Amino acid sequence: MFSTEPRCDLLLLDQYLVICENRGISAFLIFNKVDLTADLDSLEQELAIYQRIGYPVIRTSAASGIGLDQLESKLRGHTSILAGQSGVGKSSLTNALIPNRQQRTAELSQGSLHGKHTTTTATLFHLPGGGDLIDSPGVAVFGLADISESHLAAGYREFGPLLPHCRFNDCRHLADKGCAVRLGVENGDIDRARYKRFLKLREKLPGKSGCPPRGS
């Protein structure tokens, strides 16, 4: 879940999706506070990339009720967890879905547009229409423990069809010769910004190998 205020952290969003892909968790994106117009066009351009690779996007506003019916339908019959930065409106949206269960919410910090931490523990709620919803604390840092280089690459679902075509089984998708992923970026089959975020996350992996790329 994300919004334009606080500004959407796409690197954090990609980390969430990497975990979901590797754990077999079905993920979809919630764009909350769509009634706010700051950076709306630029964020919609980014969202088009995620939709193109198969992630559904539901646009909501807890304040005005936009998209709540669609979100309720998506959540019905499932156990779901809301994850995202502080201040994106997770608790407010939960309150809108479950009107009789009000939680403490806070305004964005004035001047910084950073959300205040208001949810400190994960809480499970039963949805009126069926299903369960877990509201989790907002995060600014999200690690990738137990994620290897190969798991990270597999967590970018648009890489999937190309990974078997890399020349080397242990291709790092950097400057390796015969890397199908890099070719996909050059051909426009993989979004370049998403690929650059993959490289940033690769550098953050614990115990990342410092060996040079294969075939270099």
C-alpha positions in Angstrom: 0.0 0.0 0.0 1.3 3.4 -0.9 0.3 7.0 -1.6 1.8 10.2 -3.0 2.1 11.7 0.5 4.4 10.4 1.9 6.2 10.0 -1.4 6.0 6.4 -2.6 9.3 4.5 -2.0 9.5 2.3 -5.1 12.6 0.5 -3.8 10.7 -0.5 -0.6 7.7 -1.6 -2.8 10.0 -3.8 -4.9 11.4 -5.4 -1.7 7.8 -6.3 -0.6 7.1 -7.9 -3.9 10.4 -9.9 -4.0 9.4 -11.4 -0.6 5.9 -12.2 -1.9 7.2 -13.8 -5.1 9.6 -16.0 -3.1 7.0 -17.0 -0.5 4.2 -17.7 -2.9 2.1 -14.8 -1.6 -0.4 -13.3 -4.0 0.2 -9.5 -4.0 -1.7 -6.6 -5.3 -1.1 -2.9 -4.9 -3.3 -0.3 -3.2 -2.9 3.3 -4.2 -4.5 5.2 -1.4 -5.2 8.9 -1.1 -6.1 9.2 -4.8 -8.0 12.4 -3.9 -4.6 14.1 -3.4 -3.1 15.3 -6.6 0.6 15.8 -5.8 2.8 13.8 -8.2 -0.2 11.9 -9.4 0.8 11.7 -13.0 4.3 10.5 -12.4 3.2 7.8 -10.0 0.5 6.6 -12.4 3.3 6.2 -15.0 5.2 4.0 -12.5 2.0 2.0 -11.7 1.5 1.2 -15.4 4.8 -0.7 -15.3 3.6 -2.9 -12.4 0.2 -3.4 -14.0 1.9 -4.5 -17.2 3.8 -7.3 -15.4 0.6 -8.5 -13.8 0.2 -6.7 -10.4 -3.4 -5.5 -10.0 -3.8 -1.9 -8.7 -6.7 -0.7 -6.6 -7.1 3.0 -6.2 -8.7 4.1 -2.9 -9.4 7.0 -0.6 -10.3 6.3 3.0 -11.6 9.9 3.3 -14.0 9.8 0.3 -14.7 6.1 0.0 -13.3 5.8 -3.5 -12.5 2.1 -4.3 -13.7 0.6 -1.0 -16.2 -1.7 -2.7 -13.6 -3.0 -5.1 -11.1 -3.5 -2.2 -13.7 -5.3 -0.1 -14.4 -7.6 -3.0 -10.7 -8.3 -3.4 -10.2 -9.1 0.3 -13.4 -11.2 0.8 -12.7 -14.8 1.7 -8.9 -14.3 2.2 -6.5 -13.6 5.0 -4.6 -10.4 3.9 -2.1 -8.1 5.4 -1.7 -4.4 4.7 2.0 -3.4 4.3 3.6 -0.1 3.5 5.3 3.1 4.8 4.0 5.0 7.8 1.4 7.6 6.9 0.0 6.0 3.8 -3.3 5.4 5.5 -3.3 1.7 6.4 -5.2 2.2 9.7 -7.6 4.8 8.2 -8.4 2.4 5.4 -8.9 -0.4 7.9 -11.3 1.9 9.8 -13.2 2.6 6.6 -13.6 -1.1 5.9 -14.6 -1.9 9.5 -16.5 1.2 10.7 -17.1 -0.1 14.2 -13.5 -0.7 15.0 -11.8 2.8 15.1 -8.0 2.9 15.5 -5.8 5.8 16.4 -4.6 7.6 13.3 -2.3 10.6 12.9 -1.8 13.3 10.4 1.4 13.6 8.3 4.2 15.4 10.0 3.9 19.0 8.9 6.8 20.1 6.7 8.3 16.7 6.2 5.3 14.8 4.9 6.6 11.7 6.7 4.0 9.7 8.4 3.9 9.3 12.1 4.0 5.7 13.5 0.6 5.1 14.9 0.3 1.3 14.5 2.9 -0.4 16.7 1.7 -4.0 16.5 0.2 -6.2 13.8 -3.6 -6.5 14.5 -6.0 -8.9 12.9 -9.6 -7.8 12.1 -12.5 -9.9 10.8 -14.1 -8.3 7.8 -17.9 -7.9 7.8 -18.1 -9.5 4.3 -15.9 -12.4 5.2 -12.1 -12.8 5.4 -9.5 -11.4 7.7 -7.3 -8.3 7.5 -4.0 -7.7 9.3 -3.0 -4.1 9.8 0.8 -4.0 10.2 3.1 -1.3 11.6 4.5 1.2 9.0 8.1 0.6 8.0 10.9 2.7 6.5 13.5 -0.1 6.4 12.7 -3.6 5.1 15.4 -6.3 5.0 15.9 -9.2 2.7 17.1 -11.8 5.1 17.4 -15.3 3.7 17.2 -14.0 0.1 20.0 -15.1 -2.2 21.0 -13.5 -5.5 19.0 -16.1 -7.4 16.0 -15.5 -5.2 16.2 -11.8 -5.7 16.2 -12.2 -9.5 13.3 -14.7 -9.2 11.5 -12.0 -7.2 11.3 -9.8 -10.2 8.6 -11.6 -12.1 9.4 -10.0 -15.4 12.9 -11.6 -15.3 11.3 -15.1 -15.1 10.9 -15.9 -18.8 14.4 -14.7 -19.5 16.4 -16.3 -16.7 16.7 -19.8 -18.3 18.2 -18.1 -21.4 21.2 -16.6 -19.6 24.5 -18.2 -20.8 25.6 -19.0 -17.3 23.6 -20.7 -14.6 25.1 -18.5 -12.0 24.6 -15.3 -14.0 24.6 -12.2 -11.8 22.8 -10.1 -14.4 25.4 -7.4 -14.2 28.0 -7.3 -17.0 27.9 -11.1 -17.6 28.3 -12.2 -21.2 25.1 -13.7 -22.6 22.8 -12.3 -19.9 19.3 -12.5 -21.2 18.0 -10.1 -18.5 20.4 -7.3 -19.5 19.4 -7.9 -23.1 15.8 -7.6 -22.0 16.5 -4.2 -20.5 18.2 -3.1 -23.7 15.3 -4.3 -25.8 12.8 -2.5 -23.6 11.2 -5.8 -22.4 12.2 -5.0 -18.8 11.8 -1.5 -17.4 15.2 0.1 -16.9 14.2 1.8 -13.6 13.0 -1.5 -12.1 16.3 -3.2 -13.2 18.3 -0.4 -11.5 16.4 -1.0 -8.3 17.2 -4.7 -8.6 20.9 -3.8 -8.8 20.5 -1.6 -5.7 18.9 -4.4 -3.7 21.5 -6.8 -4.9 24.2 -4.6 -3.3 22.2 -4.7 0.0 22.0 -8.5 0.2 23.8 -10.0 3.2 27.0 -11.9 2.3 26.8 -10.8 -1.3 29.7 -12.3 -3.3 32.3 -9.9 -4.6 33.3 -12.1 -7.4 33.4 -10.5 -10.9 30.7 -11.2 -13.4 30.9 -14.4 -15.4 32.6 -14.0 -18.8 34.0 -10.6 -18.0 
